[in-house]
Amino acid sequence: MSSRRKRKRERRIAEATANFLNSQGGWGQGTPTTNADLLLIRQAIREDWPVPDDVRRAIIEELFQEVDTDCSDVRRFLAIVRVILAMVKANIDASS
């Protein structure tokens, strides 16, 4: 199969799966967040990526809301706690 056909087939597959909720990016807006999203947030905190204030507030509110609820998935709970600890460490580093 030629590479052009292969690219076209891959593009069709990508377009067909783009409508699934877990393939849509962004935070909030009704899309579920995954552990990979939490890893990306932790990386953004560590590397001091610019994040708009409204997005930052939404992330913090959702994380604390999820910690307050009964979290049955231990791995997810630990990932959230790691993100919160990274936020605390970033605040300590910024204040000193």
C-alpha positions in Angstrom: 0.0 0.0 0.0 1.4 3.4 -0.9 2.1 5.9 1.8 -0.6 8.2 0.5 -3.2 5.6 0.9 -1.9 4.8 4.4 -2.1 8.5 5.4 -5.6 8.8 4.0 -6.8 5.7 5.9 -5.2 6.9 9.1 -6.9 10.3 8.6 -10.3 8.6 8.2 -9.8 6.6 11.4 -8.8 9.8 13.3 -11.8 11.6 12.0 -14.1 8.8 13.0 -12.8 8.6 16.6 -12.7 12.4 17.1 -16.3 12.4 18.3 -15.6 10.2 21.3 -15.5 12.0 24.6 -12.2 10.6 25.8 -10.5 11.8 22.6 -11.5 15.4 23.1 -8.9 17.7 24.8 -9.4 20.5 27.2 -10.5 20.8 30.8 -14.1 20.8 31.9 -16.8 21.4 29.3 -18.3 18.0 30.2 -15.3 16.0 29.0 -14.0 13.4 31.4 -10.4 13.8 32.6 -8.0 10.9 32.7 -4.9 10.1 34.6 -2.9 11.3 31.6 -4.5 14.7 31.9 -3.4 14.8 35.6 0.2 14.0 34.5 0.0 16.8 32.0 -1.2 19.2 34.6 1.7 18.1 36.9 4.2 18.7 34.1 2.6 22.2 33.5 3.1 23.0 37.1 6.7 21.8 37.3 7.7 23.6 34.1 5.7 26.8 34.9 3.6 26.8 31.8 1.4 29.9 31.3 -2.2 28.9 32.2 -5.1 31.4 32.1 -6.5 32.3 35.6 -10.0 31.0 34.8 -8.7 27.7 33.6 -6.4 27.4 36.7 -9.3 28.1 39.0 -11.5 25.5 37.2 -8.8 22.9 37.5 -8.2 23.5 41.2 -11.9 23.5 42.0 -12.5 20.3 40.1 -9.5 18.6 41.8 -10.5 19.5 45.3 -14.1 18.6 44.5 -13.0 15.1 43.3 -10.9 14.6 46.5 -13.8 15.6 48.7 -16.1 13.0 47.1 -15.7 9.3 47.7 -12.9 8.3 45.3 -13.0 4.5 44.7 -10.1 4.5 42.3 -6.9 4.6 44.4 -4.6 5.4 41.5 -6.7 8.4 40.4 -6.8 9.6 44.0 -3.1 9.4 44.3 -2.6 11.2 40.9 -4.8 14.0 42.2 -2.9 14.2 45.4 0.4 14.4 43.5 -1.0 17.3 41.4 -2.0 19.1 44.6 1.4 18.5 46.2 3.0 19.9 43.0 0.9 23.0 43.3 1.9 23.5 47.0 5.5 23.0 46.1 5.3 25.5 43.3 3.7 28.0 45.7 6.4 27.5 48.2 9.1 27.9 45.6 7.5 31.1 44.3 7.2 32.7 47.7 10.8 32.1 48.7 
